[in-house]
Amino acid sequence: MDGERPLDPSRAAAAEAFLESLAELGLDRLPRAVHQPAEAPESTESEVAEPGPRLEQLNARIEACRLCALGETRRCSVPGEGSARARVMFVGEAPGAQEDASGRPFVGPAGQLLTKIIENGMGLSREEVFIANVLKCRPPQNRDPQTEEKKLCTPFLQEQMEIIAPELVIALGKHAANHLLGRESSLGRLRGRLHQPAQGGPPVLATYHPAYLLRNPADKRACWQDIQMGMDHLGLKRPSRASGGQTGTPTPAPPSQENGRPQEGKHRW
Ligand code: SF4
């Protein structure tokens, strides 16, 4: 139990002597630093370490980039968009004409299909995921990216992945998948399973590019199988046929699989 204790006469004398010495120095109280903790220093480092500000800084660097010739021919750079804490990141090959004009990824017809896959299929919003491309500037006339362009631009994508630290990367199309996996394979050989990149990082799931699906809608079914595999990896609930497609809720138990592949369900996009 706390209570006032009688003051030790010798300690009282010492305190009195100490106060007298302060008075001789012209001080009538203890200096602030002696009895109050110093104020915490401003922590600018932790702010910079936040994914949002780091992505903004990276976007500014991409906007200013002229490392390859595409920096001279682009209208807008297209760094990517979405949540800085996204659990899943979609990566395509390069921006097209509408993306070049707007500075946003996947906004044309293929982008609208990707949005339906994310929203109607996965039960997520575009704002919850992150969407980017390997190249941040549009190649003229939508030609294939050159090796040197990809080499120069890849560090930006790597930095995005490092900042966001997604649990899954979905590569859209053969070119993005091969680039992310450091391979040269057909999409048929790459899709339908999770790959662990040799250089580390999150697993990569390869599937069809939405632009291809617009030309080949019969392959939407196979793409939906891939997407459901990704949903299983993320613990997202698959749409039930009776629920009208309400998805996106994490669930601890993955749905049943058949022959190592997810059970098929009708896609809603
Ligand atoms: S494509 Fe990449 S490397 Fe080339 S200018 Fe654009 S941001 Fe820079």
Residues whose N, C-alpha, C, O or C-beta is under 5 A from the ligand:
A	BS01	SF4	I62 C65 R66 L67 C68 L70 G71 L135 K136 C137 E149 L152 C153
